[in-house]
Amino acid sequence: MRWLVKCLTISSIFDRCRLRSLERRATLTRRSSTRA
């Protein structure tokens, strides 16, 4: 049971980091497209 909670926590943190990176990439692409 404990390992399951640990796995869930790690996955949630990983998802959050991935979402943040995706948002950053989206904003970068949007900025470059508006500049061009």
HTML snippet that shows the backbone in 3Dmol.js (N, CA, C, O; Angstrom):
<script src="https://3Dmol.org/build/3Dmol-min.js"></script>
<div id="view" style="width:600px;height:400px;position:relative"></div>
<script>
const pdb = `
ATOM      1  N   MET A   1       0.837  -1.202   0.000  1.00  0.00           N
ATOM      2  CA  MET A   1       0.000   0.000   0.000  1.00  0.00           C
ATOM      3  C   MET A   1       0.873   1.254   0.000  1.00  0.00           C
ATOM      4  O   MET A   1       0.583   2.224  -0.700  1.00  0.00           O
ATOM      5  N   ARG A   2       1.942   1.222   0.791  1.00  0.00           N
ATOM      6  CA  ARG A   2       2.812   2.397   0.875  1.00  0.00           C
ATOM      7  C   ARG A   2       3.483   2.679  -0.466  1.00  0.00           C
ATOM      8  O   ARG A   2       3.578   3.833  -0.884  1.00  0.00           O
ATOM      9  N   TRP A   3       3.951   1.618  -1.145  1.00  0.00           N
ATOM     10  CA  TRP A   3       4.620   1.829  -2.432  1.00  0.00           C
ATOM     11  C   TRP A   3       3.658   2.412  -3.452  1.00  0.00           C
ATOM     12  O   TRP A   3       4.057   3.169  -4.337  1.00  0.00           O
ATOM     13  N   LEU A   4       2.371   2.050  -3.318  1.00  0.00           N
ATOM     14  CA  LEU A   4       1.371   2.570  -4.249  1.00  0.00           C
ATOM     15  C   LEU A   4       1.236   4.082  -4.079  1.00  0.00           C
ATOM     16  O   LEU A   4       1.169   4.827  -5.057  1.00  0.00           O
ATOM     17  N   VAL A   5       1.197   4.521  -2.823  1.00  0.00           N
ATOM     18  CA  VAL A   5       1.085   5.960  -2.544  1.00  0.00           C
ATOM     19  C   VAL A   5       2.314   6.687  -3.078  1.00  0.00           C
ATOM     20  O   VAL A   5       2.213   7.768  -3.658  1.00  0.00           O
ATOM     21  N   LYS A   6       3.476   6.070  -2.869  1.00  0.00           N
ATOM     22  CA  LYS A   6       4.721   6.686  -3.333  1.00  0.00           C
ATOM     23  C   LYS A   6       4.707   6.816  -4.853  1.00  0.00           C
ATOM     24  O   LYS A   6       5.099   7.845  -5.403  1.00  0.00           O
ATOM     25  N   CYS A   7       4.249   5.757  -5.528  1.00  0.00           N
ATOM     26  CA  CYS A   7       4.185   5.768  -6.991  1.00  0.00           C
ATOM     27  C   CYS A   7       3.239   6.870  -7.462  1.00  0.00           C
ATOM     28  O   CYS A   7       3.544   7.603  -8.403  1.00  0.00           O
ATOM     29  N   LEU A   8       2.097   6.976  -6.802  1.00  0.00           N
ATOM     30  CA  LEU A   8       1.109   7.993  -7.188  1.00  0.00           C
ATOM     31  C   LEU A   8       1.680   9.391  -7.005  1.00  0.00           C
ATOM     32  O   LEU A   8       1.488  10.266  -7.849  1.00  0.00           O
ATOM     33  N   THR A   9       2.380   9.594  -5.902  1.00  0.00           N
ATOM     34  CA  THR A   9       2.961  10.910  -5.632  1.00  0.00           C
ATOM     35  C   THR A   9       3.996  11.266  -6.696  1.00  0.00           C
ATOM     36  O   THR A   9       4.009  12.380  -7.219  1.00  0.00           O
ATOM     37  N   ILE A  10       4.862  10.304  -7.007  1.00  0.00           N
ATOM     38  CA  ILE A  10       5.902  10.545  -8.012  1.00  0.00           C
ATOM     39  C   ILE A  10       5.270  10.838  -9.369  1.00  0.00           C
ATOM     40  O   ILE A  10       5.710  11.737 -10.086  1.00  0.00           O
ATOM     41  N   SER A  11       4.233  10.071  -9.717  1.00  0.00           N
ATOM     42  CA  SER A  11       3.572  10.258 -11.014  1.00  0.00           C
ATOM     43  C   SER A  11       2.901  11.624 -11.077  1.00  0.00           C
ATOM     44  O   SER A  11       2.932  12.288 -12.114  1.00  0.00           O
ATOM     45  N   SER A  12       2.293  12.046  -9.964  1.00  0.00           N
ATOM     46  CA  SER A  12       1.615  13.349  -9.947  1.00  0.00           C
ATOM     47  C   SER A  12       2.639  14.471 -10.119  1.00  0.00           C
ATOM     48  O   SER A  12       2.403  15.422 -10.864  1.00  0.00           O
ATOM     49  N   ILE A  13       3.765  14.358  -9.434  1.00  0.00           N
ATOM     50  CA  ILE A  13       4.818  15.372  -9.542  1.00  0.00           C
ATOM     51  C   ILE A  13       5.360  15.394 -10.973  1.00  0.00           C
ATOM     52  O   ILE A  13       5.606  16.461 -11.537  1.00  0.00           O
ATOM     53  N   PHE A  14       5.545  14.196 -11.557  1.00  0.00           N
ATOM     54  CA  PHE A  14       6.069  14.107 -12.914  1.00  0.00           C
ATOM     55  C   PHE A  14       5.098  14.753 -13.890  1.00  0.00           C
ATOM     56  O   PHE A  14       5.504  15.475 -14.801  1.00  0.00           O
ATOM     57  N   ASP A  15       3.784  14.481 -13.689  1.00  0.00           N
ATOM     58  CA  ASP A  15       2.762  15.069 -14.559  1.00  0.00           C
ATOM     59  C   ASP A  15       2.787  16.591 -14.460  1.00  0.00           C
ATOM     60  O   ASP A  15       2.672  17.293 -15.464  1.00  0.00           O
ATOM     61  N   ARG A  16       2.939  17.087 -13.236  1.00  0.00           N
ATOM     62  CA  ARG A  16       2.950  18.538 -13.027  1.00  0.00           C
ATOM     63  C   ARG A  16       4.141  19.153 -13.761  1.00  0.00           C
ATOM     64  O   ARG A  16       4.004  20.184 -14.420  1.00  0.00           O
ATOM     65  N   CYS A  17       5.299  18.523 -13.647  1.00  0.00           N
ATOM     66  CA  CYS A  17       6.504  19.039 -14.306  1.00  0.00           C
ATOM     67  C   CYS A  17       6.324  19.009 -15.817  1.00  0.00           C
ATOM     68  O   CYS A  17       6.707  19.944 -16.521  1.00  0.00           O
ATOM     69  N   ARG A  18       5.725  17.899 -16.312  1.00  0.00           N
ATOM     70  CA  ARG A  18       5.520  17.761 -17.752  1.00  0.00           C
ATOM     71  C   ARG A  18       4.554  18.838 -18.252  1.00  0.00           C
ATOM     72  O   ARG A  18       4.759  19.418 -19.318  1.00  0.00           O
ATOM     73  N   LEU A  19       3.508  19.097 -17.478  1.00  0.00           N
ATOM     74  CA  LEU A  19       2.537  20.122 -17.863  1.00  0.00           C
ATOM     75  C   LEU A  19       3.211  21.485 -17.931  1.00  0.00           C
ATOM     76  O   LEU A  19       2.961  22.267 -18.848  1.00  0.00           O
ATOM     77  N   ARG A  20       4.063  21.758 -16.958  1.00  0.00           N
ATOM     78  CA  ARG A  20       4.760  23.044 -16.906  1.00  0.00           C
ATOM     79  C   ARG A  20       5.653  23.205 -18.143  1.00  0.00           C
ATOM     80  O   ARG A  20       5.684  24.271 -18.759  1.00  0.00           O
ATOM     81  N   SER A  21       6.371  22.144 -18.498  1.00  0.00           N
ATOM     82  CA  SER A  21       7.268  22.213 -19.651  1.00  0.00           C
ATOM     83  C   SER A  21       6.464  22.397 -20.937  1.00  0.00           C
ATOM     84  O   SER A  21       6.873  23.128 -21.838  1.00  0.00           O
ATOM     85  N   LEU A  22       5.301  21.715 -21.009  1.00  0.00           N
ATOM     86  CA  LEU A  22       4.454  21.834 -22.200  1.00  0.00           C
ATOM     87  C   LEU A  22       3.942  23.263 -22.332  1.00  0.00           C
ATOM     88  O   LEU A  22       3.916  23.822 -23.428  1.00  0.00           O
ATOM     89  N   GLU A  23       3.536  23.849 -21.207  1.00  0.00           N
ATOM     90  CA  GLU A  23       3.036  25.226 -21.240  1.00  0.00           C
ATOM     91  C   GLU A  23       4.137  26.177 -21.692  1.00  0.00           C
ATOM     92  O   GLU A  23       3.902  27.091 -22.483  1.00  0.00           O
ATOM     93  N   ARG A  24       5.350  25.947 -21.175  1.00  0.00           N
ATOM     94  CA  ARG A  24       6.472  26.812 -21.535  1.00  0.00           C
ATOM     95  C   ARG A  24       6.741  26.708 -23.037  1.00  0.00           C
ATOM     96  O   ARG A  24       6.991  27.713 -23.702  1.00  0.00           O
ATOM     97  N   ARG A  25       6.687  25.475 -23.563  1.00  0.00           N
ATOM     98  CA  ARG A  25       6.952  25.266 -24.980  1.00  0.00           C
ATOM     99  C   ARG A  25       5.865  25.946 -25.823  1.00  0.00           C
ATOM    100  O   ARG A  25       6.149  26.542 -26.862  1.00  0.00           O
ATOM    101  N   ALA A  26       4.617  25.844 -25.355  1.00  0.00           N
ATOM    102  CA  ALA A  26       3.494  26.441 -26.087  1.00  0.00           C
ATOM    103  C   ALA A  26       3.650  27.959 -26.138  1.00  0.00           C
ATOM    104  O   ALA A  26       3.442  28.578 -27.182  1.00  0.00           O
ATOM    105  N   THR A  27       4.017  28.548 -25.006  1.00  0.00           N
ATOM    106  CA  THR A  27       4.180  30.001 -24.956  1.00  0.00           C
ATOM    107  C   THR A  27       5.336  30.423 -25.863  1.00  0.00           C
ATOM    108  O   THR A  27       5.259  31.458 -26.526  1.00  0.00           O
ATOM    109  N   LEU A  28       6.400  29.629 -25.893  1.00  0.00           N
ATOM    110  CA  LEU A  28       7.554  29.957 -26.729  1.00  0.00           C
ATOM    111  C   LEU A  28       7.168  29.917 -28.199  1.00  0.00           C
ATOM    112  O   LEU A  28       7.527  30.812 -28.964  1.00  0.00           O
ATOM    113  N   THR A  29       6.436  28.880 -28.597  1.00  0.00           N
ATOM    114  CA  THR A  29       6.022  28.749 -29.998  1.00  0.00           C
ATOM    115  C   THR A  29       5.075  29.878 -30.369  1.00  0.00           C
ATOM    116  O   THR A  29       5.143  30.424 -31.470  1.00  0.00           O
ATOM    117  N   ARG A  30       4.189  30.224 -29.440  1.00  0.00           N
ATOM    118  CA  ARG A  30       3.222  31.289 -29.704  1.00  0.00           C
ATOM    119  C   ARG A  30       3.960  32.622 -29.894  1.00  0.00           C
ATOM    120  O   ARG A  30       3.617  33.415 -30.770  1.00  0.00           O
ATOM    121  N   ARG A  31       4.970  32.848 -29.061  1.00  0.00           N
ATOM    122  CA  ARG A  31       5.734  34.091 -29.127  1.00  0.00           C
ATOM    123  C   ARG A  31       6.482  34.177 -30.468  1.00  0.00           C
ATOM    124  O   ARG A  31       6.512  35.228 -31.109  1.00  0.00           O
ATOM    125  N   SER A  32       7.076  33.066 -30.871  1.00  0.00           N
ATOM    126  CA  SER A  32       7.844  33.062 -32.115  1.00  0.00           C
ATOM    127  C   SER A  32       6.914  33.260 -33.316  1.00  0.00           C
ATOM    128  O   SER A  32       7.272  33.941 -34.277  1.00  0.00           O
ATOM    129  N   SER A  33       5.726  32.666 -33.256  1.00  0.00           N
ATOM    130  CA  SER A  33       4.789  32.788 -34.378  1.00  0.00           C
ATOM    131  C   SER A  33       4.290  34.229 -34.495  1.00  0.00           C
ATOM    132  O   SER A  33       4.122  34.744 -35.600  1.00  0.00           O
ATOM    133  N   THR A  34       4.055  34.875 -33.354  1.00  0.00           N
ATOM    134  CA  THR A  34       3.566  36.259 -33.383  1.00  0.00           C
ATOM    135  C   THR A  34       4.669  37.189 -33.884  1.00  0.00           C
ATOM    136  O   THR A  34       4.389  38.190 -34.544  1.00  0.00           O
ATOM    137  N   ARG A  35       5.917  36.860 -33.569  1.00  0.00           N
ATOM    138  CA  ARG A  35       7.043  37.694 -33.980  1.00  0.00           C
ATOM    139  C   ARG A  35       7.238  37.601 -35.494  1.00  0.00           C
ATOM    140  O   ARG A  35       7.597  38.587 -36.138  1.00  0.00           O
ATOM    141  N   ALA A  36       7.000  36.409 -36.061  1.00  0.00           N
ATOM    142  CA  ALA A  36       7.192  36.179 -37.492  1.00  0.00           C
ATOM    143  C   ALA A  36       6.000  36.702 -38.305  1.00  0.00           C
ATOM    144  O   ALA A  36       5.994  36.591 -39.531  1.00  0.00           O
TER     145      ALA A  36
END
`;
const viewer = $3Dmol.createViewer("view");
viewer.addModel(pdb, "pdb");
viewer.setStyle({}, {cartoon: {color: "spectrum"}});
viewer.zoomTo();
viewer.render();
</script>
